[in-house]
Amino acid sequence: GGGGGDWTVIGSGKTNSDGRCPELLPVGFKLEKGIFKCTFETGQYFAATGQKGFYPEVPVIFEVVDPSEHYHIPLLLSPFGYSTYRGS
């Protein structure tokens, strides 16, 4: 968790052909209550697909209230806009 710019990296990964990142967190990682940031490196995606995008990265900051629940963070992306929400 973080806030105020003090973030600790707990995982990283690359999306698969379905746009998901199933191995984002290390094996055995236990999610705890707190505030987290997931940064989508969209500039790399746009470069790899031959597109010019406006947002080189999209940071999504969210709060985990109940660590036993499933957290899915979809990012809907176009070269000049994005939207995100808590998925199921």
C-alpha positions in Angstrom: 0.0 0.0 0.0 1.0 3.6 -0.2 -0.2 7.0 -0.6 1.9 10.1 -0.7 4.1 8.4 -3.3 5.5 5.6 -1.0 4.6 2.5 -3.0 6.1 -0.9 -2.7 6.2 -3.2 -5.8 4.6 -6.5 -5.0 4.2 -7.9 -8.5 4.4 -7.3 -12.2 3.4 -9.0 -15.4 2.3 -8.8 -18.9 -1.2 -9.4 -20.2 -2.1 -12.5 -22.1 -4.0 -12.8 -25.4 -7.3 -12.4 -23.3 -6.0 -9.1 -21.8 -5.6 -10.7 -18.4 -2.5 -11.0 -16.1 -3.1 -14.2 -14.1 0.4 -14.3 -12.7 0.5 -10.6 -11.5 1.2 -11.4 -7.9 3.8 -13.9 -6.5 2.7 -17.4 -5.7 1.5 -17.5 -2.1 1.0 -13.8 -1.8 -1.6 -12.9 0.9 -3.7 -9.8 0.1 -4.2 -7.6 3.1 -6.5 -4.6 3.8 -5.0 -1.4 2.4 -4.6 1.0 -0.5 -2.9 -0.3 -3.7 -1.8 1.0 -7.0 -1.8 -0.9 -10.3 0.0 0.9 -13.1 -0.9 -0.2 -16.6 2.0 0.6 -19.0 -0.2 1.5 -21.9 2.6 3.2 -23.9 4.3 -0.2 -24.3 1.0 -1.6 -25.5 0.4 1.2 -28.0 4.0 0.9 -29.3 3.7 -2.9 -29.7 0.5 -2.5 -31.7 1.7 0.3 -33.9 -0.6 2.9 -32.4 0.1 6.4 -31.0 -1.6 6.8 -27.6 -2.1 9.9 -25.4 -1.6 8.1 -22.0 1.8 6.4 -21.6 0.6 4.8 -18.4 -2.6 4.5 -16.4 -2.3 4.3 -12.6 -5.3 2.9 -10.8 -5.4 3.4 -7.1 -7.9 1.3 -5.2 -8.7 0.1 -1.6 -9.0 -3.5 -0.5 -11.5 -3.6 2.4 -12.1 -7.4 2.5 -9.0 -9.4 1.4 -11.1 -12.6 1.1 -12.9 -11.1 -1.9 -11.8 -11.3 -5.5 -10.4 -8.2 -7.1 -10.5 -7.7 -10.8 -9.5 -4.4 -12.4 -10.5 -4.1 -16.0 -9.1 -1.3 -18.1 -11.0 -0.3 -21.2 -8.5 1.5 -23.4 -8.4 3.5 -26.6 -5.6 5.7 -27.9 -7.2 8.8 -26.4 -9.2 7.7 -23.4 -9.7 5.0 -20.8 -12.1 3.8 -18.2 -11.8 1.3 -15.3 -14.0 -0.2 -12.7 -14.1 -3.0 -10.2 -15.0 -6.2 -12.1 -16.3 -9.4 -10.8 
